[in-house]
Each structure stands twice: as C-alpha cells, then as structure tokens.
C-alpha cells in the first residue's frame, strides 16, 4: 500500500507535516487535504501531497481545497 506525505505551507515555510500516510486508494488523499485545509486558516497557504518518491501528487491552495471540500459535502 503506497504512502504519502502531507505538508501545509504558508509562504516558504512548512507549518505542518504528516508523513507516511498509507492510502489504499490515492483518491482518499483529498479527504486528508480537506481536513488540513479546514484545520488551518491560510489565506495564501497551500497543501502539498507527495508520493513515496517525493514527487508532488497534489498541490492545491488552501482556499481552493476548502471550496472543493464544501462542494463535495
């Protein structure tokens, strides 16, 4: 089962990192992105999700992530 790293960024510094999250279905990464976006008030922040090789799988603005989560609910 692949694992992913989640990072919350504000400018050039990481505010929060969640490492080695195992996901059976990579689409479930969006659930984590939505929770992180709602947990941090980041008007100009972004959330990065990296795969096991360190490649960026998802890179989304925090505001956009909140909007997508609200629409999915």
ZIFEN-V338054 format. One line per field, one symbol per residue. ss: DSSP state (A for helix, B for strand, O for the rest). psi: psi as a letter, one per 20 degrees, with the letter a starting at -180 (. if undefined). burial: # if it has 24 or more other C-alpha atoms within 12 Angstrom, else .. Layout:
ss = ???
psi = ???
burial = ???
This chain:
ss = OOBBBBBBBBOOBBBBBBBBBBOOOAAAAAAAAAAAAAAOOOOOBBBBBBOOOOOBBBBBBAAAAAAAAAAAO
psi = pqqqppppqocjqphqpoqkopphohhihhgggggghhhpnnhkrrpppqahijqphpoqqhggggghhhhh.
burial = ...######...........#.......######.###.#.#..#######......######.##.......
